[in-house]
Amino acid sequence: SIDGTEINGRGPKIPREAVDALMTQLDRLGADDTLVLAGSIPASMPDDIYQKIMERLDGRDVRIVVDATKDLLLNVLGHHPFLIKPNNHELGDIFGVKLSEREEVVPYAKKLQEKGAVNGSVYAAEAPKGTLKNGVGAGDSMVAGFLAGYGESGDYEHAFRMGLAAGSASAFSEQLATKDEIKKVYETCKITKIG
């Protein structure tokens, strides 16, 4: 396995013209496009930039994924993102509770749905078996796998299974997982619809 050091630093200073250029680029998005908004916002950008982006894209049928924590996530739910990805710690942090068991997550996930998240179904799965080699990029791989699965089928269950497989396969690999590694893990994933 890889021993690593994680270094987090301040983002670069983003000039106003660069933000304007980004917004102009985003204006080209339309139906069947997907936009992923992930991570924290550089200090030099407005802290409501995710909301401004989503407001600008309202009514354009762009699928928007938000992979962010607490207020960044809560503030965009009214714009009905296609996918959000809080883990149990982040979900607990939003509601001021500690969530350890999978069953505890469901009612709080439903509370986020009430605030504006889209799909009302609940799916559950055991984590695939494997040896953790490198967790870097596993969460991003999960999002990418979900989007790939949804793009293939339009089916949430297949998308969830693909996300689970891609995230897990990447964690089991020294690098990001290959298509074959993801496929192998996909075959072992058992998804249950519980609500």
N, C-alpha and C positions, 0 to 999 in steps of 0.2 A: 504494500500500500504506500501511498505518497504522504510524507510528512510535509506540512506546508505552513506558511505564515500568511495570515490575511492582513492586508494593509488597506485601510480606508482613509481616503484623503478628501479634502474639499474639492468640489467640482470646479471647472474653469469659469472665468467670468464670461458670461454670454451677453454680447451687446444687443441692444434693442433691435438693430437691423437684422440680426440673425434670427431672433424670435419672429419678426415680420416675415422673413424668408421662409421659415418653417411653416407658418400659417398659410402662406401662399401655396406651398407644396401640398399641404393637407387639403386645400380646396380642390385638388384633382381627384380626391377619393370619392367613391360612390358605391352603389350596390355591389355586393359580393367582394368588396375590399375589406381587409381586416387591419386594424391598427392596434398595436400593443403599447400601452403606457406602463412603464415599469420603473420601480425604484424611487429614490428620493429626488427632490427637485433642487438643482444647484441654487445656492444662496442668492445669486445675482438675477434669478428669474422670479417672476411673480409667483407667490405660493398657491395661487388659484389657477395656475396654467393648465392643469388637467381639466378643470371645469370649463375654462375658456375654450379649450380644444373641443370638448364634447358639445358645448353649446353651439360652436361654429359648425359642427357636423350633424347637429340634430336634423332629423327628417331626411337624411341622405342614405339610410340603410347601410351604413358602415358598421361592421361588427367591431366593437371596441372591447379590448381586454385590459383590465386594470390589475396590475400586480404590485400593490403598494400597501402600506400599513396605515392603521388608525384613521386620522382625520383625512389624509389624502384619499383613502378609500371611501369613508363615510360621505364625504362631500360630493362624490360623483354618483352615488347610487340613484339619485333622483333622475339621472340621465339614462338609466337602464342599461348598464354595460352588459355585453354579451357574456363575459366570463370574468370572475374575480377569483383570486387564489390565496386567501388567508390560510395559514396553517393553524393548528390548535392554539398555539401560544399567541399568535396575532389576533385570532378571533376572541380569545379570552381577554386579551388586553383591551379590545374595543368595548367589552361589556364589564370590565373590572372583575373578572372571575378567572379561576384557574381550571383549565380543561385538560384532564389527563386521559379519560376513557373515551373511546370512539362514540359511545351512546350519548355522552354529555354534549358532544359537538352539535348534534342534530337540531335541538331547539334553538340554539344561538344562530346556526346557519339559517334557520327559518325566519328568525328576526331580521337578518340581513335581506332575505327575500322580501319581507314586508316593507323594507325601506327602499326597495327598488330593483333588487337583483331579479333576473328574468325567469329562469326555469323553476317550476314548482316541484319537480320530482326529486326523490332522494335515493341515491345509489350508494352502496357500501362495498368495500373489498378488503380482504386481508392484504397486507403488504407482501409482494412477491418475495420468495426466499432467495437469498444470495449473499455474497460477501461484500460489504462496503469497502470499496477501494478508493473512491474519490467522490466526495459529495458536491464538488464545485460544478455548478451548472445544472444540477439535477432538477431544481425547481423550474428553471427556464426550459429545460428539456421536457418537463411535464406539460407546460403550457404549449410548447411547440407540438408535442405529440397529440394533445387534445385537439388543437386546431387542425392538424393534418387529418386526424380521424374524423372530425366533423366535416371537413372539406370533402373527404372521400364518400361520406354516407349521409350527412345531415341527421345522424342519429346520436343522441347524447350518450347512450350506453357504450357504443363503439368508441366514441370520442374519449370517454372517461377511461376505458380500458387501454386505449392507445396512449393517453397521457400517463397513466400509471406505469405502463410498460416502458415508455421512453424515459421517464424520470428515474425509474428503478434501474433500467439497463445502463444508464449513464453513471449511476452511483456504483454499479458493479464493475465498471470499466475504468482503466487508468485514464482514458481520454473520454471525450463524448462518445456515446454509443453509436455503433453502426446500425444500418437498417436490419441486417441479419440478427444482431444481438437484440434489438428491440422486438423483432418478430418472435424470437425464441421465448422471451419473457412474456410477450402478449399471449402466447399459447397457454401459459400457466396461470394467467389472471382470471379469477372467478368473480364476477360482478353480481351483486344481489340488489334488486330494487326493493326498498323497504318503506316507500311512501310516495 
